[in-house]
């Protein structure tokens, strides 16, 4: 059943394709009785609400183990060999995730360095021959074609491949089912689109897409391949559940970060700090194992390329700022500029988040007009980027080469420092050194040590302002894009500027100031500390930088938190993904779970042995995904021998549909035997999701038959007493990874239903609660803790 498209609420972007203005139904609403609790009903299934897939409702994932009779029977029957197979397969899949992510990252780096390298070489040749207009036409034309390829792939084949993908991974690991995010088509478009977009000299990186690529590999391996060509290998049946797939995607995301920065420990900490909601020690070991495999693959690839078989891929392609051979010394007086860098990073990071938020809303208005406008927007940004990168170096003055750098200055070719550009022999163009190069090479150039006078103040200011503008207008177009590298380049520019401003006051190398500036802006925008610290430590390869890097990150994050949310949380809010934060709002302690249940429609319950007609009626007239199973007239094992009402558990909608499809009906109202259940169902059948009641055909005679729901019911659902505060309920819901939470009455008595209501993810969102209880807005006591 589909409904017309409606406008989203104020905090949600409504992204309409222009050809299909329709929505799916809300899986947690009741079509018979409109709930008082207002819900965020239009949730985008695309990585960006502005990129353009059909607006759809989002369901929660079943991270909770469904302990029904079939699961318990299978668990008891598992031999020690089967348990070892399960553990071995977990490690095997973790190895394969690391292997595929490492190989793919190597190929992406190889392709980008060669495509961008040959493009820049041709441009340099035109400039050396003073054929400036031809050089610009070639540069802009090549970038235009590459951007067109990336945009067409995303818009026409896989809208979910646009953007970084990290917010969706974060939402998935939080328990939100983000549809079409990890398919084979998305993976293919992400790989090709990343190569094309980064090679097009756009102000974006491949780091975010690599995280998404790792997650795609993990998901596809866990489910046995794409949906249409899924392997039916019996060992893979162990992973036919959301819980194990969550662990694999966590390994994939950490492998992606490791592949981007060659930072295995940083990748593990990134998954722990930024994307994972649920963690345990066994998962820590497997993610570390996956990142170790990635590092080995990357190292082998680099060693192979040193032999000259990889074209232009040499030092480039993998960010590496090695200062292990340089003596890094700093004193107490250097704490002042370090603190200043942290404060500036926090202020600029929060400002960047605020402006980017407004730009993305503007882009949504453009993208709502259809696919053509999305492609034109991406091409317009590409043309503007080409004009700036090619034209601005002509404004910079040529600087004479230092006599000590004879042979390396001026540089020739598409990479390296001291590019000659339009300057005479013996001179170089510092702005061209930063702009007419790949992003990775620009990082090496601006991070370079022992080059205090290489970049002029004016050139650094132009570079900083340009990359701020390009970073804001590029992120959000319909191409795969990452935020890491643009923010690193912006931060390193103002770090160099601060080093020049400090002059002789400090002895720290300007290249190290650039590193600290990049770290501070990333912490100010992304609000990460521990993982960023380790990533930069592994990048710089010098432990002496650790204390001041830690100080910069802590200050920048603290300052940024005073103003707004992190960039990924802002994107989650824009897309309407129902992400549950770790810290409940303070006013949530002033309302109970029972009060939430009171403003919802009465809970729909089923009997342990239910009539088929009743089940069909409930499935057709409601869209709930879980139903409490209640038995009446049960004699309790203790107490008076009087009939009582028992809460047997919770049965899922998918399991009811499975019963109707298999027509597991009884002619009389009775409990089934264990062998009858095992003859018809396996626990693998119960792991499948999907299906609609409209696809099920039930005859009039079958409507009068019965179904025994006891064997399919989860007998151990999580329950909370109705007097529990919403703050505690939200923490439990999030940390355990629930989809449904049953509310039971505080007082048990005859005639009192054993279940008061059900809480879902949407019921625990602050915005939805405040729409029903506006008086709680007045009881806000400040921001929630961090």
Buried (B, 14 or more C-beta within 10 A) or exposed (E): EEEEBEEBBEEBBBBBBBEEEEBBBBBBBBBEEEBEBBBBBBBBBBBBBBBBBBBBBBBBBBBBEBBBBBBBBBEEEEEEEEEEBBEEBBEEBBBBBBBBBBBBBBEBBBBBBBBBBBBBBBBBBBBEEEEBEBBBBBBBEBBBEBBBBBBBBBBEBBBBBBBBBBBBBBBBBBBBBBBBBBBBBBBBBBBBBBBBBBBBBBBBBBBBBBBBBBBBBBBBBBBBBEEEEEEEEEBBBBBBBBBBBBBBBBBBBBBBBBBBBBBBBBBBBBBBBBBBBBBEEEBBEBBBBBBBBBBBBBEEBBEEBEEEEBBBBBBBBBBBBEBEEBEBEBEEEBEEBBBBBBBBBBBBBBBBBBEBBEBBBEBBEBBBEBBEBBBBBBBBBBBBBBEBBBEBBEEBEBBEBBEEBEEEBBBEEBBBBBBBBBBEEEBBBBBBBBBBBBBBBBBBBBBBBEBEEBBBEEBBEBBBEBBBBBBBBBBBBBBBBBBBBBBBBBBBBBBBBBBBBBEEEBEBBBBBBBBBBBBBBBBBBBBBBBBBBBBBBBBBEBEBBBEBBBBBBBBBBBBBBEBBBBBBBBBBBBBBBBBBBEEBBBBBBBBBBBBBBEBBBEBBBBBBBBBBBBBBEBBBEBBBBBBBBBBEEBEEEEEEEEEBBBBBBBBBBBBBBBBBBEBBBBEEBEEBEEEBBBEBBEBBBBBEBEBEBEEBEBEEEBBEBBBBBBBBBBBBBBBBBBEBBBBBBBBBBBEEBBBBBBBBBEEEEEEEBBBBBBBBBBBBBBBBBBBBBEEBEEBBEEEBEE
